[in-house]
């Protein structure tokens, strides 16, 4: 494990949020889709369930996508801004099925502040560990999805949103096979 468990969970949530807008499609356009996303990510706390809340999460998604591609200094400025805007005050908490972990906003804080703060706190750990290169974009030519590489040897190249790795492997196999047929 590279990071604390809550950091890895938060980073996966960031990837999943960013990837709701991957490859030209947006799967976060309705409140029902936001509800489903939050349930899948096991995100707790208060909700207003309004269009304004949905719009704020979509804006946060764009901001986090920019951080995903940013250099260290730009990423640090972005996470500091997210933490300041949410008036973050980290506290150690334990609830539901989760063991001790950090929350930097109270459960009644606006959803965008809670999600932004959790994302920022996780990215802070990545920056402090000098592991920003683990946040990348899928290597498939026709994919712009975010990739979180938690592999020991930094070898993850493809996203989890589609079939990118399989398509690349099949194409490489076919190219090798065609090259072998040409050589014989």
Rosetta constraint file for C-alpha pairs under 8 A:
AtomPair CA 1 CA 5 HARMONIC 7.88 0.50
AtomPair CA 1 CA 150 HARMONIC 7.81 0.50
AtomPair CA 2 CA 150 HARMONIC 6.90 0.50
AtomPair CA 2 CA 152 HARMONIC 7.91 0.50
AtomPair CA 3 CA 7 HARMONIC 6.01 0.50
AtomPair CA 3 CA 8 HARMONIC 6.15 0.50
AtomPair CA 3 CA 125 HARMONIC 7.46 0.50
AtomPair CA 3 CA 126 HARMONIC 7.97 0.50
AtomPair CA 4 CA 8 HARMONIC 6.46 0.50
AtomPair CA 5 CA 9 HARMONIC 6.25 0.50
AtomPair CA 6 CA 10 HARMONIC 6.09 0.50
AtomPair CA 6 CA 101 HARMONIC 6.16 0.50
AtomPair CA 6 CA 102 HARMONIC 7.69 0.50
AtomPair CA 6 CA 122 HARMONIC 7.98 0.50
AtomPair CA 7 CA 11 HARMONIC 6.10 0.50
AtomPair CA 7 CA 121 HARMONIC 7.60 0.50
AtomPair CA 7 CA 122 HARMONIC 4.77 0.50
AtomPair CA 7 CA 125 HARMONIC 7.39 0.50
AtomPair CA 8 CA 12 HARMONIC 6.13 0.50
AtomPair CA 8 CA 122 HARMONIC 7.38 0.50
AtomPair CA 9 CA 13 HARMONIC 6.25 0.50
AtomPair CA 10 CA 14 HARMONIC 6.25 0.50
AtomPair CA 10 CA 118 HARMONIC 6.20 0.50
AtomPair CA 10 CA 119 HARMONIC 5.84 0.50
AtomPair CA 10 CA 122 HARMONIC 6.06 0.50
AtomPair CA 11 CA 15 HARMONIC 6.28 0.50
AtomPair CA 11 CA 119 HARMONIC 6.56 0.50
AtomPair CA 11 CA 122 HARMONIC 6.12 0.50
AtomPair CA 11 CA 123 HARMONIC 7.33 0.50
AtomPair CA 11 CA 148 HARMONIC 7.42 0.50
AtomPair CA 12 CA 16 HARMONIC 6.11 0.50
AtomPair CA 12 CA 148 HARMONIC 7.10 0.50
AtomPair CA 13 CA 17 HARMONIC 6.00 0.50
AtomPair CA 13 CA 41 HARMONIC 6.39 0.50
AtomPair CA 13 CA 119 HARMONIC 7.93 0.50
AtomPair CA 14 CA 18 HARMONIC 6.07 0.50
AtomPair CA 14 CA 61 HARMONIC 7.98 0.50
AtomPair CA 14 CA 64 HARMONIC 7.25 0.50
AtomPair CA 14 CA 119 HARMONIC 6.24 0.50
AtomPair CA 15 CA 19 HARMONIC 5.99 0.50
AtomPair CA 15 CA 146 HARMONIC 5.74 0.50
AtomPair CA 15 CA 147 HARMONIC 6.68 0.50
AtomPair CA 15 CA 148 HARMONIC 6.79 0.50
AtomPair CA 16 CA 20 HARMONIC 6.43 0.50
AtomPair CA 17 CA 21 HARMONIC 7.84 0.50
AtomPair CA 17 CA 61 HARMONIC 6.15 0.50
AtomPair CA 18 CA 22 HARMONIC 7.02 0.50
AtomPair CA 18 CA 61 HARMONIC 5.45 0.50
AtomPair CA 18 CA 62 HARMONIC 7.26 0.50
AtomPair CA 18 CA 64 HARMONIC 6.95 0.50
AtomPair CA 18 CA 65 HARMONIC 5.75 0.50
AtomPair CA 18 CA 145 HARMONIC 7.55 0.50
AtomPair CA 18 CA 146 HARMONIC 6.65 0.50
AtomPair CA 19 CA 145 HARMONIC 5.53 0.50
AtomPair CA 19 CA 146 HARMONIC 6.20 0.50
AtomPair CA 19 CA 161 HARMONIC 7.29 0.50
AtomPair CA 20 CA 25 HARMONIC 7.51 0.50
AtomPair CA 20 CA 26 HARMONIC 5.61 0.50
AtomPair CA 20 CA 27 HARMONIC 5.06 0.50
AtomPair CA 20 CA 28 HARMONIC 6.04 0.50
AtomPair CA 21 CA 25 HARMONIC 5.46 0.50
AtomPair CA 21 CA 26 HARMONIC 4.38 0.50
AtomPair CA 21 CA 27 HARMONIC 6.46 0.50
AtomPair CA 21 CA 28 HARMONIC 7.50 0.50
AtomPair CA 22 CA 26 HARMONIC 7.07 0.50
AtomPair CA 22 CA 143 HARMONIC 7.50 0.50
AtomPair CA 22 CA 144 HARMONIC 5.93 0.50
AtomPair CA 22 CA 145 HARMONIC 4.98 0.50
AtomPair CA 22 CA 146 HARMONIC 7.83 0.50
AtomPair CA 23 CA 142 HARMONIC 7.70 0.50
AtomPair CA 23 CA 143 HARMONIC 5.75 0.50
AtomPair CA 23 CA 144 HARMONIC 5.63 0.50
AtomPair CA 23 CA 145 HARMONIC 6.68 0.50
AtomPair CA 27 CA 33 HARMONIC 6.89 0.50
AtomPair CA 28 CA 33 HARMONIC 5.46 0.50
AtomPair CA 28 CA 34 HARMONIC 5.96 0.50
AtomPair CA 28 CA 58 HARMONIC 7.40 0.50
AtomPair CA 29 CA 33 HARMONIC 6.70 0.50
AtomPair CA 29 CA 34 HARMONIC 7.70 0.50
AtomPair CA 29 CA 54 HARMONIC 7.70 0.50
AtomPair CA 30 CA 34 HARMONIC 6.40 0.50
AtomPair CA 30 CA 54 HARMONIC 7.39 0.50
AtomPair CA 31 CA 35 HARMONIC 6.05 0.50
AtomPair CA 31 CA 49 HARMONIC 6.66 0.50
AtomPair CA 31 CA 50 HARMONIC 7.28 0.50
AtomPair CA 31 CA 51 HARMONIC 7.08 0.50
AtomPair CA 31 CA 54 HARMONIC 6.49 0.50
AtomPair CA 32 CA 36 HARMONIC 6.15 0.50
AtomPair CA 33 CA 37 HARMONIC 6.09 0.50
AtomPair CA 34 CA 38 HARMONIC 6.12 0.50
AtomPair CA 34 CA 54 HARMONIC 6.95 0.50
AtomPair CA 35 CA 39 HARMONIC 6.11 0.50
AtomPair CA 36 CA 40 HARMONIC 6.06 0.50
AtomPair CA 37 CA 41 HARMONIC 6.16 0.50
AtomPair CA 38 CA 42 HARMONIC 5.92 0.50
AtomPair CA 38 CA 43 HARMONIC 5.12 0.50
AtomPair CA 38 CA 44 HARMONIC 7.83 0.50
AtomPair CA 39 CA 43 HARMONIC 6.24 0.50
AtomPair CA 44 CA 107 HARMONIC 7.45 0.50
AtomPair CA 45 CA 107 HARMONIC 4.54 0.50
AtomPair CA 45 CA 108 HARMONIC 6.08 0.50
AtomPair CA 45 CA 109 HARMONIC 7.90 0.50
AtomPair CA 45 CA 111 HARMONIC 7.57 0.50
AtomPair CA 46 CA 107 HARMONIC 6.13 0.50
AtomPair CA 46 CA 108 HARMONIC 5.06 0.50
AtomPair CA 46 CA 109 HARMONIC 7.08 0.50
AtomPair CA 46 CA 110 HARMONIC 7.13 0.50
AtomPair CA 46 CA 111 HARMONIC 6.95 0.50
AtomPair CA 47 CA 110 HARMONIC 7.03 0.50
AtomPair CA 47 CA 111 HARMONIC 6.22 0.50
AtomPair CA 48 CA 53 HARMONIC 6.74 0.50
AtomPair CA 49 CA 53 HARMONIC 6.42 0.50
AtomPair CA 49 CA 54 HARMONIC 7.57 0.50
AtomPair CA 50 CA 54 HARMONIC 6.50 0.50
AtomPair CA 51 CA 55 HARMONIC 6.07 0.50
AtomPair CA 52 CA 56 HARMONIC 6.12 0.50
AtomPair CA 53 CA 57 HARMONIC 6.33 0.50
AtomPair CA 53 CA 111 HARMONIC 7.26 0.50
AtomPair CA 53 CA 112 HARMONIC 7.23 0.50
AtomPair CA 54 CA 58 HARMONIC 6.26 0.50
AtomPair CA 55 CA 59 HARMONIC 6.19 0.50
AtomPair CA 56 CA 60 HARMONIC 6.16 0.50
AtomPair CA 56 CA 112 HARMONIC 6.16 0.50
AtomPair CA 57 CA 61 HARMONIC 6.09 0.50
AtomPair CA 57 CA 111 HARMONIC 7.87 0.50
AtomPair CA 57 CA 112 HARMONIC 5.65 0.50
AtomPair CA 58 CA 62 HARMONIC 6.53 0.50
AtomPair CA 59 CA 63 HARMONIC 6.40 0.50
AtomPair CA 60 CA 64 HARMONIC 6.09 0.50
AtomPair CA 60 CA 112 HARMONIC 7.07 0.50
AtomPair CA 60 CA 116 HARMONIC 6.83 0.50
AtomPair CA 61 CA 65 HARMONIC 6.11 0.50
AtomPair CA 62 CA 66 HARMONIC 6.36 0.50
AtomPair CA 63 CA 67 HARMONIC 6.41 0.50
AtomPair CA 64 CA 68 HARMONIC 6.10 0.50
AtomPair CA 64 CA 119 HARMONIC 8.00 0.50
AtomPair CA 65 CA 69 HARMONIC 6.80 0.50
AtomPair CA 65 CA 146 HARMONIC 7.83 0.50
AtomPair CA 66 CA 70 HARMONIC 6.19 0.50
AtomPair CA 67 CA 74 HARMONIC 7.37 0.50
AtomPair CA 67 CA 75 HARMONIC 5.19 0.50
AtomPair CA 67 CA 78 HARMONIC 6.82 0.50
AtomPair CA 68 CA 75 HARMONIC 7.80 0.50
AtomPair CA 68 CA 135 HARMONIC 5.84 0.50
AtomPair CA 68 CA 136 HARMONIC 6.66 0.50
AtomPair CA 68 CA 146 HARMONIC 7.55 0.50
AtomPair CA 69 CA 135 HARMONIC 7.40 0.50
AtomPair CA 69 CA 136 HARMONIC 6.70 0.50
AtomPair CA 69 CA 137 HARMONIC 7.87 0.50
AtomPair CA 70 CA 74 HARMONIC 5.77 0.50
AtomPair CA 70 CA 75 HARMONIC 5.50 0.50
AtomPair CA 71 CA 75 HARMONIC 6.02 0.50
AtomPair CA 71 CA 132 HARMONIC 7.94 0.50
AtomPair CA 72 CA 76 HARMONIC 6.06 0.50
AtomPair CA 72 CA 127 HARMONIC 6.67 0.50
AtomPair CA 72 CA 132 HARMONIC 7.07 0.50
AtomPair CA 73 CA 77 HARMONIC 6.30 0.50
AtomPair CA 74 CA 78 HARMONIC 6.22 0.50
AtomPair CA 75 CA 79 HARMONIC 6.21 0.50
AtomPair CA 75 CA 127 HARMONIC 7.99 0.50
AtomPair CA 76 CA 80 HARMONIC 6.09 0.50
AtomPair CA 76 CA 124 HARMONIC 7.27 0.50
AtomPair CA 76 CA 127 HARMONIC 7.39 0.50
AtomPair CA 77 CA 81 HARMONIC 6.18 0.50
AtomPair CA 78 CA 82 HARMONIC 6.29 0.50
AtomPair CA 79 CA 83 HARMONIC 6.13 0.50
AtomPair CA 79 CA 120 HARMONIC 4.80 0.50
AtomPair CA 79 CA 121 HARMONIC 7.58 0.50
AtomPair CA 79 CA 123 HARMONIC 7.27 0.50
AtomPair CA 79 CA 124 HARMONIC 7.06 0.50
AtomPair CA 80 CA 84 HARMONIC 6.08 0.50
AtomPair CA 80 CA 120 HARMONIC 7.58 0.50
AtomPair CA 81 CA 85 HARMONIC 6.01 0.50
AtomPair CA 82 CA 86 HARMONIC 6.32 0.50
AtomPair CA 82 CA 113 HARMONIC 7.78 0.50
AtomPair CA 82 CA 116 HARMONIC 6.08 0.50
AtomPair CA 82 CA 117 HARMONIC 6.27 0.50
AtomPair CA 82 CA 120 HARMONIC 6.53 0.50
AtomPair CA 83 CA 87 HARMONIC 6.19 0.50
AtomPair CA 83 CA 88 HARMONIC 5.28 0.50
AtomPair CA 83 CA 116 HARMONIC 7.54 0.50
AtomPair CA 83 CA 117 HARMONIC 5.59 0.50
AtomPair CA 83 CA 120 HARMONIC 6.70 0.50
AtomPair CA 84 CA 88 HARMONIC 6.36 0.50
AtomPair CA 85 CA 113 HARMONIC 7.58 0.50
AtomPair CA 86 CA 105 HARMONIC 7.27 0.50
AtomPair CA 86 CA 113 HARMONIC 5.03 0.50
AtomPair CA 86 CA 114 HARMONIC 7.55 0.50
AtomPair CA 86 CA 116 HARMONIC 7.84 0.50
AtomPair CA 86 CA 117 HARMONIC 6.80 0.50
AtomPair CA 87 CA 105 HARMONIC 7.52 0.50
AtomPair CA 88 CA 104 HARMONIC 4.87 0.50
AtomPair CA 88 CA 105 HARMONIC 5.50 0.50
AtomPair CA 88 CA 117 HARMONIC 6.91 0.50
AtomPair CA 89 CA 103 HARMONIC 7.95 0.50
AtomPair CA 89 CA 104 HARMONIC 4.72 0.50
AtomPair CA 89 CA 105 HARMONIC 6.22 0.50
AtomPair CA 90 CA 102 HARMONIC 6.15 0.50
AtomPair CA 90 CA 103 HARMONIC 5.52 0.50
AtomPair CA 90 CA 104 HARMONIC 3.70 0.50
AtomPair CA 90 CA 105 HARMONIC 6.95 0.50
AtomPair CA 91 CA 102 HARMONIC 5.50 0.50
AtomPair CA 91 CA 103 HARMONIC 5.42 0.50
AtomPair CA 91 CA 104 HARMONIC 5.85 0.50
AtomPair CA 92 CA 100 HARMONIC 6.32 0.50
AtomPair CA 92 CA 101 HARMONIC 5.48 0.50
AtomPair CA 92 CA 102 HARMONIC 4.64 0.50
AtomPair CA 92 CA 103 HARMONIC 6.39 0.50
AtomPair CA 93 CA 99 HARMONIC 7.92 0.50
AtomPair CA 93 CA 100 HARMONIC 5.43 0.50
AtomPair CA 93 CA 101 HARMONIC 5.54 0.50
AtomPair CA 93 CA 102 HARMONIC 6.02 0.50
AtomPair CA 93 CA 103 HARMONIC 6.59 0.50
AtomPair CA 94 CA 98 HARMONIC 6.06 0.50
AtomPair CA 94 CA 99 HARMONIC 5.25 0.50
AtomPair CA 94 CA 100 HARMONIC 4.66 0.50
AtomPair CA 94 CA 101 HARMONIC 6.47 0.50
AtomPair CA 95 CA 99 HARMONIC 6.92 0.50
AtomPair CA 95 CA 100 HARMONIC 7.94 0.50
AtomPair CA 103 CA 118 HARMONIC 7.18 0.50
AtomPair CA 104 CA 114 HARMONIC 7.62 0.50
AtomPair CA 104 CA 117 HARMONIC 6.52 0.50
AtomPair CA 104 CA 118 HARMONIC 7.32 0.50
AtomPair CA 105 CA 109 HARMONIC 6.29 0.50
AtomPair CA 105 CA 113 HARMONIC 7.40 0.50
AtomPair CA 105 CA 114 HARMONIC 5.91 0.50
AtomPair CA 105 CA 117 HARMONIC 7.29 0.50
AtomPair CA 106 CA 114 HARMONIC 7.80 0.50
AtomPair CA 107 CA 114 HARMONIC 7.67 0.50
AtomPair CA 109 CA 113 HARMONIC 6.49 0.50
AtomPair CA 109 CA 114 HARMONIC 6.43 0.50
AtomPair CA 110 CA 114 HARMONIC 6.43 0.50
AtomPair CA 111 CA 115 HARMONIC 6.04 0.50
AtomPair CA 112 CA 116 HARMONIC 5.75 0.50
AtomPair CA 113 CA 117 HARMONIC 5.85 0.50
AtomPair CA 114 CA 118 HARMONIC 6.15 0.50
AtomPair CA 115 CA 119 HARMONIC 6.13 0.50
AtomPair CA 116 CA 120 HARMONIC 5.97 0.50
AtomPair CA 117 CA 121 HARMONIC 5.98 0.50
AtomPair CA 118 CA 122 HARMONIC 6.25 0.50
AtomPair CA 119 CA 123 HARMONIC 6.17 0.50
AtomPair CA 120 CA 124 HARMONIC 6.01 0.50
AtomPair CA 121 CA 125 HARMONIC 6.61 0.50
AtomPair CA 122 CA 126 HARMONIC 6.58 0.50
AtomPair CA 123 CA 127 HARMONIC 6.15 0.50
AtomPair CA 124 CA 128 HARMONIC 6.03 0.50
AtomPair CA 125 CA 129 HARMONIC 6.04 0.50
AtomPair CA 126 CA 130 HARMONIC 6.29 0.50
AtomPair CA 126 CA 131 HARMONIC 5.23 0.50
AtomPair CA 126 CA 132 HARMONIC 5.74 0.50
AtomPair CA 127 CA 131 HARMONIC 6.11 0.50
AtomPair CA 127 CA 132 HARMONIC 5.73 0.50
AtomPair CA 134 CA 147 HARMONIC 7.88 0.50
AtomPair CA 134 CA 148 HARMONIC 5.88 0.50
AtomPair CA 134 CA 149 HARMONIC 4.83 0.50
AtomPair CA 134 CA 150 HARMONIC 6.94 0.50
AtomPair CA 134 CA 154 HARMONIC 6.84 0.50
AtomPair CA 135 CA 146 HARMONIC 7.37 0.50
AtomPair CA 135 CA 147 HARMONIC 6.09 0.50
AtomPair CA 135 CA 148 HARMONIC 5.13 0.50
AtomPair CA 135 CA 149 HARMONIC 6.54 0.50
AtomPair CA 136 CA 146 HARMONIC 5.91 0.50
AtomPair CA 136 CA 147 HARMONIC 5.14 0.50
AtomPair CA 136 CA 148 HARMONIC 6.52 0.50
AtomPair CA 136 CA 149 HARMONIC 7.67 0.50
AtomPair CA 137 CA 144 HARMONIC 5.97 0.50
AtomPair CA 137 CA 145 HARMONIC 5.69 0.50
AtomPair CA 137 CA 146 HARMONIC 4.57 0.50
AtomPair CA 137 CA 147 HARMONIC 5.28 0.50
AtomPair CA 137 CA 157 HARMONIC 7.93 0.50
AtomPair CA 137 CA 158 HARMONIC 7.72 0.50
AtomPair CA 137 CA 159 HARMONIC 7.57 0.50
AtomPair CA 138 CA 143 HARMONIC 6.13 0.50
AtomPair CA 138 CA 144 HARMONIC 5.93 0.50
AtomPair CA 138 CA 145 HARMONIC 5.56 0.50
AtomPair CA 138 CA 146 HARMONIC 6.12 0.50
AtomPair CA 138 CA 147 HARMONIC 5.83 0.50
AtomPair CA 138 CA 157 HARMONIC 5.91 0.50
AtomPair CA 138 CA 158 HARMONIC 4.55 0.50
AtomPair CA 138 CA 159 HARMONIC 5.19 0.50
AtomPair CA 138 CA 164 HARMONIC 7.99 0.50
AtomPair CA 139 CA 143 HARMONIC 7.32 0.50
AtomPair CA 139 CA 157 HARMONIC 5.59 0.50
AtomPair CA 139 CA 158 HARMONIC 5.60 0.50
AtomPair CA 140 CA 144 HARMONIC 7.88 0.50
AtomPair CA 140 CA 158 HARMONIC 6.69 0.50
AtomPair CA 140 CA 164 HARMONIC 5.97 0.50
AtomPair CA 140 CA 165 HARMONIC 7.64 0.50
AtomPair CA 140 CA 168 HARMONIC 7.08 0.50
AtomPair CA 143 CA 164 HARMONIC 7.70 0.50
AtomPair CA 145 CA 159 HARMONIC 6.16 0.50
AtomPair CA 145 CA 161 HARMONIC 7.22 0.50
AtomPair CA 146 CA 159 HARMONIC 6.47 0.50
AtomPair CA 147 CA 156 HARMONIC 7.83 0.50
AtomPair CA 147 CA 157 HARMONIC 7.38 0.50
AtomPair CA 147 CA 158 HARMONIC 6.60 0.50
AtomPair CA 147 CA 159 HARMONIC 5.09 0.50
AtomPair CA 147 CA 160 HARMONIC 7.56 0.50
AtomPair CA 148 CA 156 HARMONIC 7.83 0.50
AtomPair CA 148 CA 159 HARMONIC 7.98 0.50
AtomPair CA 149 CA 154 HARMONIC 6.08 0.50
AtomPair CA 149 CA 155 HARMONIC 7.16 0.50
AtomPair CA 149 CA 156 HARMONIC 5.26 0.50
AtomPair CA 149 CA 157 HARMONIC 7.68 0.50
AtomPair CA 150 CA 154 HARMONIC 6.93 0.50
AtomPair CA 150 CA 156 HARMONIC 7.68 0.50
AtomPair CA 151 CA 155 HARMONIC 6.30 0.50
AtomPair CA 151 CA 156 HARMONIC 6.50 0.50
AtomPair CA 157 CA 165 HARMONIC 7.82 0.50
AtomPair CA 158 CA 164 HARMONIC 6.04 0.50
AtomPair CA 158 CA 165 HARMONIC 5.48 0.50
AtomPair CA 159 CA 164 HARMONIC 6.68 0.50
AtomPair CA 159 CA 165 HARMONIC 7.53 0.50
AtomPair CA 160 CA 164 HARMONIC 7.80 0.50
AtomPair CA 163 CA 167 HARMONIC 6.11 0.50
AtomPair CA 164 CA 168 HARMONIC 6.17 0.50
AtomPair CA 165 CA 169 HARMONIC 6.16 0.50
AtomPair CA 166 CA 170 HARMONIC 6.10 0.50
AtomPair CA 167 CA 171 HARMONIC 6.12 0.50
AtomPair CA 168 CA 172 HARMONIC 6.14 0.50
AtomPair CA 169 CA 173 HARMONIC 6.10 0.50
AtomPair CA 170 CA 174 HARMONIC 6.12 0.50
AtomPair CA 171 CA 175 HARMONIC 6.11 0.50
AtomPair CA 172 CA 176 HARMONIC 6.15 0.50
AtomPair CA 173 CA 177 HARMONIC 6.06 0.50
AtomPair CA 174 CA 178 HARMONIC 6.00 0.50
AtomPair CA 175 CA 179 HARMONIC 6.06 0.50
AtomPair CA 176 CA 180 HARMONIC 6.11 0.50
AtomPair CA 177 CA 181 HARMONIC 6.25 0.50
AtomPair CA 178 CA 182 HARMONIC 6.23 0.50
AtomPair CA 179 CA 183 HARMONIC 6.22 0.50
AtomPair CA 180 CA 184 HARMONIC 6.42 0.50
